[in-house]
């Protein structure tokens, strides 16, 4: 592989892994059928237990991993994504 910037053949290819947290929410059908009245009921009648559950309950998140390849020139430091 040849560097686009300096024309060198001293290019290494690396795999980069990016991770981030994604909130797991409810779907549209849930909120249309159940969620809107259930949330109101829980806040009106179960305020203290609801607050405790939101504070200490399980987190509704999942980890999302994305990997991609990057070519890095060892001479000039130029880098670009590769498909």
Secondary structure, 3 states (H helix, E strand, C coil): CCCCCCCCCCEEEEEEEEEEEEECCCCHHHHHHHHHHHHHHHHHHCHHHHHHHHHHCCCCEEEEEEEEEEEEECCCCCEEEEC
